[in-house]
Amino acid sequence: MKTRWRSVVVAVLAVAGVWLFAGSVPPAQAQAEIVLTVENNRFQPEEVKVKAGDPFVLVITNRDKAPEEFESHDLRIEKVIPAGKTVRVKVPALKPGVYRFVGEYHEQTAKGRIVAE
């Protein structure tokens, strides 16, 4: 009988704990979205600022008629953006600093940087 009583008490405490603390748990924060556009073989904007220590998502739209590859050796990211398409690239939290990127297919004109502050 003692084992059964213990099981009931544990179950009641578990339900009470969930009920009491469910409202106090903060929801997961949505990641910031940084919008980049590729047009005329250039990134717009060429510089974006993000909060250091917070992950974010790059939302890159290619408005050109040919694919472009977002490449950043600093971030260790390579992602092809097909012509006329939008891709989402998750970026982990960054330390303060400047992180450069290029459009690998048009490195002379498609350049940019992310500044984490």
Residue, then its C-alpha position, 0 to 999 in steps of 0.5 A: m500500500k505504501t508503494r501505491w501511495r508514493s506513486v500517487v504523491v509523485a504523480v500529483l507533484a509532477v502534475a502540479g509542477v507542470w501546472l505551476f511552472a509551465g507559464s514561467v518558462p520563457p519561449a524560445q526566441a525567434q532568430a533574427e532574419i537578415v535580408l540580402t539581395v543579389e542583383n546585377n551581380r552585387f549584394q545589397p546591402e553590402e554591410v549588415k550589422v548583427k548582435a554578437g552572441d545571437p544566432f541569425v538567419l540570412v535570407i538571400t534572394n537572387r534577382d539575377k538570371a544566373p545562379e550565385e554562390f554565397e561564400s564566406h571563408d570567415l563563416r565557413i559557409e557556401k550556399v548556391i542561390p539559384a536564379g530567381k530563388t530565395v534561400r535561408v542560411k542559418v548562422p551561429a552566434l558570432k563573436p564581435g568582429v567583421y566577417r566577409f563574404v563574396g558571390e563566388y561567381h562574381e567575386q569582383t563585384a559581389k562583396g559584402r561583410i557582416v559586422a557583429e557588435 
